[in-house]
Amino acid sequence: MPYKNKADRNYRTEYDNYQGTEEQKKRRAERNAARAKLMKAGKVSKGDGKDVDHAKPLSKGGSNKTSNLRVKTKGANRSFKRNSDHSVK
């Protein structure tokens, strides 16, 4: 849902209803662990403008195994082909 003005967005409600749920906290921890693993391997560093991508997404049963992780630019990792209803293909 696009917001015309940041004042229209209720961040507290958004956190309570989505970002603060136990499921989302677990997923965020998994993503952070994946980045930490590749940082330790020297493939990414803080502030390098790169994202750690899961070849098979965590949401579709992927894991944090090194074989499932790859480094991508932020633009390449965050742009997905979308359906007409804006959902991810």
N, C-alpha and C positions, 0 to 999 in steps of 0.2 A: 504494500500500500504506500504510494508516494505521498510525501508530506510537502506542502508548499512552504511551510514555515516550521522551523524546529520547535517553536513554542506549542505547536499543535500536537506534538508527539509526547506521550506520557511514558517516559522511560521507566518509572517505578513499576507501573502496571505491566509493561513489556518484560521486565526482569522477573517479576513475581509469577507471571503466567507462562513464560517460556524459558528465558535464559537461566533462571534460578531453579528450575526443576532438577531433580536428581539425575534424570536421564541426560539432560544437556550438560550438567556438570561433569558427568562421566565421559561424555563425548569430547568435551573441551580438554579434559585431562589426557585422553588418548591422543588427541592432536598435539598437545604440548609435549607428550612423551616421544612422539614420532620426530618432532623437530629437535628435541634434545638428543635423540639417538644420532641424527645426521650431523648435528653440531659437533658431537663427540668424534664422529668419523671425519670431520673437517670438510664436509661437503657444503655446508651453509654456515653463515655467521650472522650475528645480530646486526640488523640495519643494512643487509646486503640487497634488499628488494626482491628476495626470492621466497617462494612458498614451497613447503613440503607437500607433495601430492601423493595420494594413495591411488595406485593403478586400479585397484578394485576398492571403491569407497567403503568406509566403515559402515555406512548406512545400508550397504548391500552385502554385508557379510565379510568385508575385507578385514585385514589384520594390520598390525604394526610391524610385521616381519620386514626386515631390510629388503627382501626381494619384492615387496609390495610398495616400497617407497621410492619416490623420484623427486628431483628438484625441478621446479618450473618457475618462470617469471610470474609475478603477481597477475599481470594481465592475461596470460595464457591459462592460469589456474582458476581465475575467478570469472571467466566468461564461458558460459555454457550455451549450447544451442537450446532454444526455447520453443515450446509449443505455442499455439495462438493464444492460449489462456495464460501465458508467461510461466508455466511450469517447466521444469527441466526435462529435456528429452531423455 
